[in-house]
Amino acid sequence: MYLAYRSLEAADIEPCLVLAVDDYAENPDIIPCAALVWRRLLAAGSLNGMVLEDLTRVPGDRLAAFGMSVFVSPEFMAEAR
């Protein structure tokens, strides 16, 4: 295994959700909504993230892990609820 990390990009959203699918097991219908919210937050600069890739795997299947930090306003939280 040869690991490397880099900043999260918009193209990483769906592969990250695949890794996190167990977190949504109780409500899998929320996954498309999560993808949309993550994209919007990333585009707005409110979501920062890193991905960890296994460079020994084939391109398109290298994502091994990810981490995110999100900064949102109280207004965003009120709307999200």
VORO-224916 format. One record per atom (N, C-alpha, C): residue in three letters; x, y, z. Coordinates in steps of 0.05 Angstrom, whole numbers, plus 5000, padded with zeros to 4 digits. Layout:
<node aa="ala" east="X" north="Y" up="Z"/>
...
***
This chain:
<node aa="met" east="5017" north="4977" up="5000"/>
<node aa="met" east="5000" north="5000" up="5000"/>
<node aa="met" east="5018" north="5025" up="5000"/>
<node aa="tyr" east="5012" north="5043" up="4982"/>
<node aa="tyr" east="5027" north="5068" up="4980"/>
<node aa="tyr" east="5006" north="5091" up="4982"/>
<node aa="leu" east="5006" north="5105" up="5004"/>
<node aa="leu" east="4985" north="5125" up="5009"/>
<node aa="leu" east="4995" north="5153" up="5004"/>
<node aa="ala" east="4976" north="5169" up="4994"/>
<node aa="ala" east="4981" north="5198" up="4990"/>
<node aa="ala" east="4955" north="5213" up="4997"/>
<node aa="tyr" east="4958" north="5237" up="5005"/>
<node aa="tyr" east="4934" north="5253" up="5011"/>
<node aa="tyr" east="4934" north="5278" up="4994"/>
<node aa="arg" east="4909" north="5289" up="4991"/>
<node aa="arg" east="4906" north="5313" up="4975"/>
<node aa="arg" east="4879" north="5326" up="4984"/>
<node aa="ser" east="4875" north="5351" up="4975"/>
<node aa="ser" east="4851" north="5365" up="4982"/>
<node aa="ser" east="4827" north="5352" up="4968"/>
<node aa="leu" east="4804" north="5353" up="4981"/>
<node aa="leu" east="4779" north="5343" up="4970"/>
<node aa="leu" east="4771" north="5360" up="4946"/>
<node aa="glu" east="4761" north="5347" up="4926"/>
<node aa="glu" east="4751" north="5360" up="4902"/>
<node aa="glu" east="4722" north="5352" up="4898"/>
<node aa="ala" east="4708" north="5368" up="4882"/>
<node aa="ala" east="4679" north="5362" up="4877"/>
<node aa="ala" east="4675" north="5333" up="4866"/>
<node aa="ala" east="4694" north="5324" up="4850"/>
<node aa="ala" east="4691" north="5297" up="4838"/>
<node aa="ala" east="4694" north="5275" up="4859"/>
<node aa="asp" east="4703" north="5282" up="4883"/>
<node aa="asp" east="4706" north="5262" up="4905"/>
<node aa="asp" east="4681" north="5258" up="4921"/>
<node aa="ile" east="4661" north="5275" up="4917"/>
<node aa="ile" east="4637" north="5274" up="4934"/>
<node aa="ile" east="4623" north="5246" up="4933"/>
<node aa="glu" east="4617" north="5236" up="4910"/>
<node aa="glu" east="4603" north="5210" up="4908"/>
<node aa="glu" east="4621" north="5188" up="4919"/>
<node aa="pro" east="4646" north="5186" up="4911"/>
<node aa="pro" east="4663" north="5164" up="4923"/>
<node aa="pro" east="4665" north="5166" up="4954"/>
<node aa="cys" east="4665" north="5190" up="4965"/>
<node aa="cys" east="4665" north="5193" up="4994"/>
<node aa="cys" east="4639" north="5183" up="5006"/>
<node aa="leu" east="4617" north="5188" up="4993"/>
<node aa="leu" east="4591" north="5178" up="5003"/>
<node aa="leu" east="4590" north="5148" up="5002"/>
<node aa="val" east="4603" north="5135" up="4982"/>
<node aa="val" east="4604" north="5106" up="4981"/>
<node aa="val" east="4619" north="5096" up="5006"/>
<node aa="leu" east="4640" north="5109" up="5014"/>
<node aa="leu" east="4655" north="5101" up="5038"/>
<node aa="leu" east="4638" north="5105" up="5063"/>
<node aa="ala" east="4620" north="5125" up="5062"/>
<node aa="ala" east="4605" north="5132" up="5086"/>
<node aa="ala" east="4577" north="5119" up="5086"/>
<node aa="val" east="4571" north="5102" up="5067"/>
<node aa="val" east="4544" north="5091" up="5064"/>
<node aa="val" east="4534" north="5078" up="5090"/>
<node aa="asp" east="4551" north="5066" up="5106"/>
<node aa="asp" east="4542" north="5053" up="5131"/>
<node aa="asp" east="4531" north="5074" up="5150"/>
<node aa="asp" east="4541" north="5099" up="5148"/>
<node aa="asp" east="4532" north="5120" up="5166"/>
<node aa="asp" east="4503" north="5128" up="5159"/>
<node aa="tyr" east="4494" north="5121" up="5135"/>
<node aa="tyr" east="4467" north="5128" up="5126"/>
<node aa="tyr" east="4449" north="5104" up="5124"/>
<node aa="ala" east="4456" north="5082" up="5137"/>
<node aa="ala" east="4442" north="5057" up="5135"/>
<node aa="ala" east="4413" north="5060" up="5144"/>
<node aa="glu" east="4408" north="5076" up="5164"/>
<node aa="glu" east="4381" north="5079" up="5175"/>
<node aa="glu" east="4363" north="5096" up="5156"/>
<node aa="asn" east="4376" north="5112" up="5140"/>
<node aa="asn" east="4361" north="5130" up="5122"/>
<node aa="asn" east="4376" north="5133" up="5095"/>
<node aa="pro" east="4377" north="5113" up="5079"/>
<node aa="pro" east="4393" north="5114" up="5054"/>
<node aa="pro" east="4382" north="5135" up="5034"/>
<node aa="asp" east="4357" north="5143" up="5037"/>
<node aa="asp" east="4346" north="5163" up="5019"/>
<node aa="asp" east="4359" north="5190" up="5021"/>
<node aa="ile" east="4373" north="5194" up="5043"/>
<node aa="ile" east="4386" north="5220" up="5048"/>
<node aa="ile" east="4412" north="5223" up="5032"/>
<node aa="ile" east="4422" north="5202" up="5021"/>
<node aa="ile" east="4448" north="5203" up="5007"/>
<node aa="ile" east="4448" north="5223" up="4984"/>
<node aa="pro" east="4428" north="5223" up="4966"/>
<node aa="pro" east="4429" north="5244" up="4944"/>
<node aa="pro" east="4428" north="5272" up="4955"/>
<node aa="cys" east="4413" north="5276" up="4977"/>
<node aa="cys" east="4412" north="5302" up="4990"/>
<node aa="cys" east="4439" north="5309" up="5002"/>
<node aa="ala" east="4452" north="5290" up="5014"/>
<node aa="ala" east="4478" north="5295" up="5026"/>
<node aa="ala" east="4498" north="5303" up="5004"/>
<node aa="ala" east="4497" north="5290" up="4981"/>
<node aa="ala" east="4515" north="5297" up="4959"/>
<node aa="ala" east="4511" north="5326" up="4950"/>
<node aa="leu" east="4486" north="5334" up="4948"/>
<node aa="leu" east="4479" north="5361" up="4940"/>
<node aa="leu" east="4489" north="5382" up="4961"/>
<node aa="val" east="4484" north="5376" up="4986"/>
<node aa="val" east="4493" north="5395" up="5007"/>
<node aa="val" east="4523" north="5396" up="5008"/>
<node aa="trp" east="4537" north="5374" up="5007"/>
<node aa="trp" east="4566" north="5374" up="5007"/>
<node aa="trp" east="4577" north="5390" up="4984"/>
<node aa="arg" east="4565" north="5387" up="4960"/>
<node aa="arg" east="4575" north="5402" up="4936"/>
<node aa="arg" east="4571" north="5432" up="4941"/>
<node aa="arg" east="4548" north="5440" up="4951"/>
<node aa="arg" east="4543" north="5468" up="4956"/>
<node aa="arg" east="4562" north="5480" up="4976"/>
<node aa="leu" east="4566" north="5465" up="4998"/>
<node aa="leu" east="4584" north="5475" up="5019"/>
<node aa="leu" east="4613" north="5477" up="5008"/>
<node aa="leu" east="4621" north="5457" up="4992"/>
<node aa="leu" east="4648" north="5458" up="4981"/>
<node aa="leu" east="4651" north="5482" up="4962"/>
<node aa="ala" east="4632" north="5486" up="4945"/>
<node aa="ala" east="4633" north="5509" up="4927"/>
<node aa="ala" east="4633" north="5536" up="4941"/>
<node aa="ala" east="4619" north="5537" up="4964"/>
<node aa="ala" east="4618" north="5562" up="4979"/>
<node aa="ala" east="4642" north="5566" up="4997"/>
<node aa="gly" east="4660" north="5546" up="4998"/>
<node aa="gly" east="4683" north="5549" up="5015"/>
<node aa="gly" east="4678" north="5543" up="5044"/>
<node aa="ser" east="4655" north="5532" up="5050"/>
<node aa="ser" east="4647" north="5525" up="5078"/>
<node aa="ser" east="4655" north="5497" up="5086"/>
<node aa="leu" east="4663" north="5480" up="5066"/>
<node aa="leu" east="4671" north="5453" up="5071"/>
<node aa="leu" east="4700" north="5450" up="5062"/>
<node aa="asn" east="4716" north="5440" up="5081"/>
<node aa="asn" east="4744" north="5434" up="5075"/>
<node aa="asn" east="4747" north="5405" up="5079"/>
<node aa="gly" east="4763" north="5392" up="5062"/>
<node aa="gly" east="4767" north="5363" up="5066"/>
<node aa="gly" east="4793" north="5354" up="5053"/>
<node aa="met" east="4800" north="5330" up="5062"/>
<node aa="met" east="4824" north="5316" up="5051"/>
<node aa="met" east="4815" north="5288" up="5044"/>
<node aa="val" east="4828" north="5277" up="5023"/>
<node aa="val" east="4823" north="5249" up="5017"/>
<node aa="val" east="4850" north="5234" up="5018"/>
<node aa="leu" east="4848" north="5209" up="5026"/>
<node aa="leu" east="4872" north="5192" up="5028"/>
<node aa="leu" east="4869" north="5171" up="5006"/>
<node aa="glu" east="4889" north="5170" up="4988"/>
<node aa="glu" east="4887" north="5151" up="4966"/>
<node aa="glu" east="4909" north="5130" up="4968"/>
<node aa="asp" east="4901" north="5106" up="4960"/>
<node aa="asp" east="4920" north="5084" up="4958"/>
<node aa="asp" east="4929" north="5083" up="4928"/>
<node aa="leu" east="4953" north="5092" up="4923"/>
<node aa="leu" east="4963" north="5095" up="4896"/>
<node aa="leu" east="4970" north="5068" up="4883"/>
<node aa="thr" east="4969" north="5046" up="4898"/>
<node aa="thr" east="4974" north="5020" up="4886"/>
<node aa="thr" east="4948" north="5009" up="4873"/>
<node aa="arg" east="4926" north="5022" up="4879"/>
<node aa="arg" east="4900" north="5013" up="4867"/>
<node aa="arg" east="4896" north="5027" up="4840"/>
<node aa="val" east="4878" north="5017" up="4824"/>
<node aa="val" east="4873" north="5028" up="4798"/>
<node aa="val" east="4859" north="5055" up="4800"/>
<node aa="pro" east="4864" north="5073" up="4782"/>
<node aa="pro" east="4850" north="5099" up="4782"/>
<node aa="pro" east="4820" north="5095" up="4782"/>
<node aa="gly" east="4806" north="5111" up="4797"/>
<node aa="gly" east="4778" north="5108" up="4800"/>
<node aa="gly" east="4770" north="5091" up="4824"/>
<node aa="asp" east="4789" north="5077" up="4836"/>
<node aa="asp" east="4784" north="5060" up="4859"/>
<node aa="asp" east="4806" north="5065" up="4880"/>
<node aa="arg" east="4817" north="5088" up="4882"/>
<node aa="arg" east="4839" north="5094" up="4900"/>
<node aa="arg" east="4831" north="5105" up="4927"/>
<node aa="leu" east="4807" north="5115" up="4929"/>
<node aa="leu" east="4799" north="5129" up="4954"/>
<node aa="leu" east="4799" north="5109" up="4977"/>
<node aa="ala" east="4815" north="5114" up="4997"/>
<node aa="ala" east="4816" north="5097" up="5020"/>
<node aa="ala" east="4802" north="5109" up="5045"/>
<node aa="ala" east="4803" north="5135" up="5047"/>
<node aa="ala" east="4791" north="5149" up="5070"/>
<node aa="ala" east="4788" north="5178" up="5064"/>
<node aa="phe" east="4772" north="5192" up="5080"/>
<node aa="phe" east="4769" north="5221" up="5076"/>
<node aa="phe" east="4761" north="5233" up="5103"/>
<node aa="gly" east="4766" north="5259" up="5105"/>
<node aa="gly" east="4758" north="5274" up="5128"/>
<node aa="gly" east="4748" north="5302" up="5119"/>
<node aa="met" east="4728" north="5312" up="5134"/>
<node aa="met" east="4717" north="5338" up="5126"/>
<node aa="met" east="4712" north="5355" up="5151"/>
<node aa="ser" east="4714" north="5381" up="5147"/>
<node aa="ser" east="4706" north="5401" up="5167"/>
<node aa="ser" east="4686" north="5419" up="5153"/>
<node aa="val" east="4665" north="5426" up="5168"/>
<node aa="val" east="4644" north="5443" up="5156"/>
<node aa="val" east="4640" north="5467" up="5174"/>
<node aa="phe" east="4637" north="5490" up="5162"/>
<node aa="phe" east="4632" north="5515" up="5176"/>
<node aa="phe" east="4606" north="5526" up="5165"/>
<node aa="val" east="4585" north="5527" up="5182"/>
<node aa="val" east="4559" north="5537" up="5172"/>
<node aa="val" east="4548" north="5558" up="5192"/>
<node aa="ser" east="4530" north="5573" up="5181"/>
<node aa="ser" east="4518" north="5594" up="5197"/>
<node aa="ser" east="4494" north="5583" up="5212"/>
<node aa="pro" east="4485" north="5598" up="5233"/>
<node aa="pro" east="4461" north="5589" up="5247"/>
<node aa="pro" east="4437" north="5588" up="5228"/>
<node aa="glu" east="4436" north="5606" up="5209"/>
<node aa="glu" east="4414" north="5607" up="5189"/>
<node aa="glu" east="4414" north="5581" up="5173"/>
<node aa="phe" east="4437" north="5572" up="5165"/>
<node aa="phe" east="4439" north="5547" up="5150"/>
<node aa="phe" east="4428" north="5524" up="5166"/>
<node aa="met" east="4436" north="5522" up="5192"/>
<node aa="met" east="4427" north="5501" up="5209"/>
<node aa="met" east="4397" north="5501" up="5213"/>
<node aa="ala" east="4386" north="5525" up="5216"/>
<node aa="ala" east="4357" north="5528" up="5219"/>
<node aa="ala" east="4342" north="5518" up="5194"/>
<node aa="glu" east="4353" north="5524" up="5171"/>
<node aa="glu" east="4340" north="5515" up="5146"/>
<node aa="glu" east="4344" north="5484" up="5143"/>
<node aa="ala" east="4367" north="5474" up="5150"/>
<node aa="ala" east="4372" north="5445" up="5147"/>
<node aa="ala" east="4354" north="5428" up="5165"/>
<node aa="arg" east="4347" north="5439" up="5188"/>
<node aa="arg" east="4330" north="5424" up="5206"/>
<node aa="arg" east="4302" north="5423" up="5196"/>
***
